[in-house]
Amino acid sequence: LSLPDPLPIFAGETGTGTARLLRQLESELRLRGGLFAMASSPNTDVWPPYAVWSALLRATHRSPIAPHREWQELQHLDPTLGRVSDGPTPTGSQYRLLAELTDYFRALAAERPLVLVLDEMQYADSTSWDALENLLAHVDTDRILICLASRPDSAFDTSPHRQMLSRHDIAREIVLSRLTREEGEQGLEAAWHRQQVGLEFLAILYRHTEGNPLF
């Protein structure tokens, strides 16, 4: 789990199982003593800045290997990472916030292999993409694997951000497509302990789901 391994970008419509597939990384990583964190960008009318990164901070800061220091900016994303000061609150700095986010996750990876999964990235705002680009620009030999998942059938256009990722040699897109009839039959037989699936039932099921596995 080290770069320059690819940055996998999973693209699949609703029901193709991108999130379920990525969650399987957690058990594999725990066997290797690593840390797994997964967060989804919220689908809201008003996009909170750095929302997916705030969720990742909350998911990791209780870990015994989380870096403990006085963060000037991260406390704005997760109040538990700061402490109340008697003096004036420093003015927020986006540059400093991006640097602290990068320092935080690189420090986590210095202790154990780290996998970050950013789900539903079609809803992510520009600040969340900026933070991702900043992190990618600074990782070198860090034991970090970053996985993205998005839905190409969404009304939100992520192509400008994906073009940004394509500038990094580590990025690779993996498209999860619908199942063929044969793949659907294999999946049902596996779920039903190798019992044969009736052709009539398979035809009805495929007609209604059109090969979408979780439908």
C-alpha positions, 0 to 999 in steps of 0.5 A, a space after each residue: 500500500 504505497 504510492 506510486 500504486 494507482 489512485 483508483 477512481 471507481 465509477 458506477 451507477 447507483 446499484 453497481 456496488 462501488 461502496 460495497 466493493 470498497 468496504 471490503 478493503 477494511 478487513 484486508 487492511 486490518 489483517 495488515 495492521 492498517 487504518 481504514 476510513 470511509 466518508 461520503 460527500 453529502 447531497 445537500 442544496 448548500 455544500 459545506 466546505 471540506 465536508 468529506 474531509 471533515 468526516 474523515 477527520 472525525 473517523 480517524 482522530 480517535 485512533 491511538 495513532 492520530 497525531 496530537 498537536 495544536 492545529 490552527 485550522 483543522 479545529 474548524 473542520 473538527 472542533 475536537 482537534 483544537 482547544 479553546 484559547 483565551 486569546 483572539 481566534 486567528 484568521 482562517 487561512 485556506 493555504 494553512 488548512 490544506 497544509 494541515 490536512 496533508 500533514 495530518 493524514 501523512 502523519 497517520 500513514 507514518 504509523 500504519 498503512 492508511 486507506 482513505 475512501 472518498 465516496 459520492 464524490 459527484 456531490 463534493 464541492 470545489 474545496 474538497 477537490 482542492 484538498 485532495 489535489 493538495 494531498 496528492 501533490 505532497 505524498 511521496 513514499 507515504 503508505 497511503 491508498 486513496 480511493 474515489 467513487 462517483 456516479 457518472 449518471 449523476 446530474 453533477 459534472 465532475 469532469 473538470 476535477 477528474 481532469 485534474 486527477 488525470 495529471 497525476 500518473 497514479 490515477 486510474 479509472 475503473 468503471 463498474 458496469 452492469 452484469 451480463 446475463 451470464 454474470 447474473 446467473 453466476 452471481 445468483 448460483 453463488 448466492 444460492 449455494 450452486 443451485 441451478 437458476 431457472 431460465 424463466 426466472 433469470 429472464 424475468 429478473 434480468 428484464 426488471 433489473 437490466 443487469 444492475 446487481 443490487 437492484 
